[in-house]
Amino acid sequence: MYSLDRVLSFWTALDAAGPEHAYWVGRLTLCGSPEDIARYDAAFAGQDREAAPKGTPWQVRRLPERSLFRATMPPSAPAGDGDPALAVQASAEEVLRHRDLATLSAVERAEAQRLLALTARAHPMRAGRRYAPAARGPVDRRRTVRALLRGPDVLLRRARRPRPRRLVLLVDVSGSMSPYADALLRFAHALVRHRPRWTAVYALGTRLTPLTAAMRTRDAEAALRLAGQAIPDWRGGTRLADTVSAFVRGDGHRGVARRAVVVVFSDGWETGDPDRLAAAVAHLRRLAARVVWVSPHAGRPGFAPSAGGLAAALPHVDALVAGHTIAALSAVVTNMEVRRA
């Protein structure tokens, strides 16, 4: 009944008509069938769905304690606290977080871009070479000796100072991934903007295309235009074995993938030999600290890694994560966090 488009239309009409016409504004924008009108009347009057509304629609007024807006607030929120408009907005955002990215409208994609920017806050760390004082760890002999000369016996300890870990994103832009490629590249842009020095992006298709320079552009739309101009095989075929192997033998061995977190966004469809892809991913795993494979189909009921490329690569990855919604991409960010050496 209450889709995101209807909620946005409701608030636009309410702003134009005024709160005194809230009942009819809601009835005209939120209801799409006679059954919706009955449920709307019950909700507006603060009653159960099965109960009949008190009085005719002309006699229903906007009740401060039993209004439609207060019914949309979470049950945990105390009555009378919070802004009803914020409650509706939060509810719409929660619905959008669980919508499939391939089914979003133009308005929803614009809002999803904002949510993706808020989601992309990964901080993978590694132990650096330098030491810093710490509560746990090996004894810092030099500082301990100096402390003994000044006072009572005490053992001072040290630990390696944490350093940012490189994040590498390999985004499949083939035809089978085209419904999700735009959203995934926007997600990659948000990650690069958050950590421009420590994040690298590559496109996987029939060939390997570096996209890091394009993703560093401040504006997301300009970054995607530059990426589209740089990718010669957008929505083309898939040669995962060739492209992953080209990355490993090229920039991967030059230091980009060493002790890094590598995230592969792909459904696993491979037109070549799956055994070559398995060998390339195994080689990548020996270089990287963690390899995460993100498939847009992994979160759907009844999913099984039956695609030849995905089935071959799965034994060599640390995690297989869904990537079809914003909520699923939040789990991807969680899987990027690695703090060991």
C-alpha positions in Angstrom: 0.0 0.0 0.0 2.6 2.6 1.1 5.4 2.4 -1.6 8.1 5.0 -1.7 6.6 6.8 -4.7 3.2 7.1 -2.9 4.9 8.4 0.3 6.8 11.1 -1.6 3.6 12.1 -3.5 1.8 12.3 -0.1 4.3 14.7 1.4 4.3 16.9 -1.7 0.5 17.1 -1.8 0.3 17.7 1.9 2.8 20.6 1.7 0.6 22.2 -1.0 -2.8 21.5 0.6 -2.0 22.0 4.3 -2.4 19.8 7.3 -6.1 20.5 7.6 -6.6 18.3 4.5 -4.4 15.5 5.6 -7.2 12.8 5.4 -8.1 13.4 1.8 -4.5 14.0 0.7 -3.5 10.6 2.2 -6.6 8.9 0.7 -5.9 10.2 -2.8 -2.1 9.5 -2.8 -1.7 6.4 -0.6 -4.7 4.3 -1.6 -4.6 2.4 -4.9 -7.7 0.1 -4.5 -11.0 -0.1 -2.5 -9.3 -2.5 -0.1 -6.6 0.2 0.6 -9.3 2.7 1.4 -10.7 0.5 4.2 -7.3 -0.2 5.7 -6.5 3.5 5.4 -9.6 4.6 7.2 -8.9 2.1 10.0 -5.3 3.3 10.3 -6.2 7.0 10.2 -8.8 6.5 12.9 -6.3 4.5 15.1 -8.3 1.3 14.9 -7.4 -2.3 13.9 -7.8 -3.3 10.2 -10.7 -5.5 11.0 -12.7 -2.8 12.8 -15.0 -0.4 11.0 -14.0 3.3 11.1 -16.0 5.5 13.4 -18.2 7.8 11.4 -18.1 8.7 7.7 -14.9 9.9 6.0 -16.3 13.5 6.3 -16.4 13.1 10.1 -12.9 11.8 10.4 -10.4 14.5 11.5 -6.7 14.5 12.1 -6.4 13.3 15.7 -3.1 14.3 17.4 -2.8 11.1 19.5 -4.2 8.6 16.9 -3.1 9.8 13.6 -1.8 7.9 10.6 1.7 9.5 11.1 2.1 8.3 14.6 1.1 4.7 13.5 4.2 4.7 11.2 6.6 5.4 14.1 8.6 2.4 15.4 7.0 0.6 18.4 10.2 1.3 20.5 9.8 5.1 20.1 8.0 6.7 23.1 4.7 8.3 22.3 5.1 12.0 21.6 8.8 11.8 20.9 10.4 12.4 17.5 9.2 14.1 14.3 6.5 12.1 12.4 8.0 13.3 9.1 11.3 11.7 10.1 9.6 8.5 11.1 8.0 8.2 7.6 11.4 9.1 6.0 13.2 6.5 8.1 10.6 3.9 7.1 11.0 4.6 3.4 14.8 4.4 3.7 14.5 1.0 5.4 12.3 -0.3 2.6 14.8 1.1 0.0 17.7 -0.6 1.8 16.1 -4.0 1.1 14.9 -3.3 -2.5 16.7 -5.1 -5.3 19.1 -2.6 -7.0 18.1 -3.8 -10.4 14.4 -2.8 -9.9 14.9 0.8 -8.6 13.2 3.7 -10.4 15.1 6.9 -11.3 13.9 8.6 -8.1 14.9 5.6 -6.0 18.3 5.4 -7.6 19.1 9.0 -6.6 18.2 8.2 -3.0 20.1 4.9 -3.2 23.2 6.9 -4.2 23.0 8.8 -0.9 22.6 5.6 1.1 25.5 4.0 -0.7 27.7 6.9 0.2 26.8 6.5 3.8 27.3 2.7 3.6 30.8 2.8 2.1 32.8 3.4 5.3 35.3 0.5 5.2 38.5 0.8 7.3 40.6 -2.4 6.7 43.8 -2.0 8.7 47.2 -3.9 9.1 50.0 -3.8 11.5 52.7 -1.3 10.5 56.4 -1.5 11.1 56.6 1.2 13.7 55.7 0.6 17.4 53.6 2.7 19.7 52.9 2.4 23.5 50.1 -0.1 24.2 48.4 -1.8 27.1 49.1 -5.2 25.7 52.0 -6.7 23.7 55.7 -7.3 24.1 57.7 -5.4 26.7 59.1 -2.2 25.6 62.6 -2.6 27.1 63.9 0.9 26.5 60.9 2.7 28.0 60.8 0.1 30.9 64.4 0.8 31.8 63.9 4.5 31.8 60.8 4.1 34.0 62.7 2.0 36.5 65.2 4.8 36.9 62.5 7.2 37.9 60.2 5.2 40.1 58.8 1.8 41.2 59.0 -1.4 39.1 56.7 -1.2 36.1 56.6 -3.1 32.8 55.7 -0.9 29.8 54.5 -2.6 26.6 54.3 -1.7 22.9 52.5 -2.9 19.8 52.8 -2.2 16.1 51.0 0.9 15.0 48.1 0.1 12.7 48.2 1.2 9.1 45.5 1.4 6.4 45.2 -1.7 4.3 44.8 -1.4 0.5 41.3 -2.2 -0.9 41.0 -3.5 -4.4 37.6 -3.7 -6.2 37.2 -5.8 -9.3 33.8 -5.0 -10.9 32.3 -7.3 -13.5 30.7 -5.1 -16.2 29.6 -7.8 -18.6 26.1 -8.2 -20.0 24.9 -10.6 -17.3 25.9 -8.0 -14.6 24.5 -4.9 -16.5 21.4 -4.5 -14.1 23.8 -4.1 -11.2 26.9 -2.6 -12.8 25.7 1.0 -12.4 25.0 0.7 -8.7 28.2 -1.3 -8.0 30.3 1.4 -9.7 28.6 4.0 -7.6 29.4 2.0 -4.5 33.0 1.8 -5.7 33.1 5.5 -6.3 31.9 6.1 -2.7 34.6 3.8 -1.4 37.3 5.6 -3.4 36.1 9.0 -2.2 36.2 7.8 1.4 39.8 6.3 1.0 41.3 7.8 -2.3 44.9 6.8 -1.4 44.1 3.2 -0.4 41.4 2.1 -2.8 41.8 0.8 -6.4 39.1 -0.1 -8.9 39.2 -2.3 -12.0 36.5 -3.3 -14.5 36.3 -7.0 -15.6 34.8 -7.8 -19.0 36.6 -9.2 -22.0 39.6 -7.3 -20.8 40.9 -5.6 -17.6 40.3 -1.8 -17.4 41.8 0.4 -14.6 39.1 2.8 -13.2 40.8 4.3 -10.2 41.5 7.7 -11.8 37.9 8.0 -13.0 36.5 7.0 -9.6 38.5 9.8 -7.9 36.4 12.4 -9.5 34.3 14.2 -6.9 30.9 14.1 -8.7 29.4 10.6 -9.1 27.8 11.2 -12.4 31.0 12.6 -13.9 32.9 9.6 -12.5 30.5 7.2 -14.2 30.7 9.0 -17.5 34.5 8.8 -17.4 34.3 5.1 -16.5 31.9 4.4 -19.4 34.3 6.1 -21.8 37.3 4.1 -20.4 35.5 0.7 -20.6 35.6 -0.6 -24.2 33.6 -3.8 -23.5 30.7 -2.5 -21.3 27.8 -5.0 -21.4 29.9 -7.4 -23.5 31.2 -10.9 -22.8 32.9 -12.3 -19.8 36.4 -13.6 -19.6 37.0 -13.7 -15.8 40.0 -16.1 -16.1 41.8 -13.7 -18.5 41.0 -10.5 -16.6 41.7 -11.8 -13.1 44.9 -13.4 -14.3 45.9 -10.1 -16.1 45.4 -8.3 -12.8 47.4 -10.8 -10.7 50.3 -10.9 -13.1 50.3 -7.1 -13.6 49.3 -4.6 -10.9 48.7 -7.4 -8.4 52.4 -8.5 -8.4 53.5 -4.9 -8.5 52.1 -4.4 -5.0 48.5 -3.5 -5.5 47.2 -6.8 -4.2 49.9 -7.7 -1.7 48.3 -8.0 1.8 45.2 -6.2 0.4 41.5 -6.9 0.7 40.3 -7.8 -2.8 36.6 -7.8 -3.5 35.3 -9.3 -6.7 31.8 -8.2 -7.8 30.6 -10.9 -10.3 27.9 -13.5 -10.9 30.6 -16.0 -11.8 29.5 -16.6 -15.5 32.6 -17.6 -17.4 32.9 -18.2 -21.1 36.4 -19.7 -20.8 37.9 -22.6 -18.9 36.7 -22.5 -15.2 40.0 -24.3 -14.1 42.0 -21.3 -15.3 39.8 -19.0 -13.2 40.3 -21.2 -10.2 44.1 -21.0 -10.7 44.0 -17.2 -11.0 41.8 -16.8 -7.9 44.1 -19.1 -6.0 47.1 -17.1 -7.1 45.3 -13.9 -6.0 44.5 -15.4 -2.6 48.2 -16.1 -2.0 49.0 -12.4 -2.6 46.0 -10.8 -0.7 45.1 -10.8 2.9 41.4 -11.6 2.1 39.4 -12.3 -1.0 35.6 -11.6 -0.9 33.3 -12.6 -3.8 30.1 -10.6 -4.1 27.3 -12.1 -6.2 24.0 -10.3 -6.8 22.2 -13.7 -6.8 23.7 -15.0 -3.5 20.9 -13.4 -1.4 18.0 -14.9 -3.3 16.0 -18.0 -2.0 17.3 -21.3 -3.4 20.6 -19.9 -4.6 23.3 -22.4 -5.3 26.8 -21.5 -6.8 26.1 -23.4 -10.0 27.8 -21.0 -12.4 31.0 -22.6 -13.7 33.3 -19.7 -12.8 31.8 -19.1 -9.3 31.9 -22.8 -8.5 35.5 -23.0 -9.5 36.6 -19.9 -7.6 34.6 -20.6 -4.4 37.2 -22.9 -2.7 39.8 -20.1 -2.9 37.8 -17.1 -1.5 37.3 -16.2 2.1 33.6 -15.2 1.9 30.7 -15.3 -0.6 28.4 -12.4 0.1 25.2 -11.1 -1.6 25.3 -7.8 -3.3 21.8 -7.1 -4.7 20.6 -4.6 -2.1 22.0 -1.7 0.0 21.7 -3.8 3.1 23.7 -6.6 1.5 26.4 -4.2 0.5 26.6 -3.2 4.2 27.5 -6.8 4.9 30.2 -6.5 2.2 31.7 -3.6 4.0 31.8 -5.7 7.2 33.6 -8.4 5.4 36.3 -5.9 4.2 37.4 -5.3 7.8 40.7 -7.2 8.3 43.1 -6.2 11.1 45.7 -8.9 11.1 49.2 -8.5 9.6 
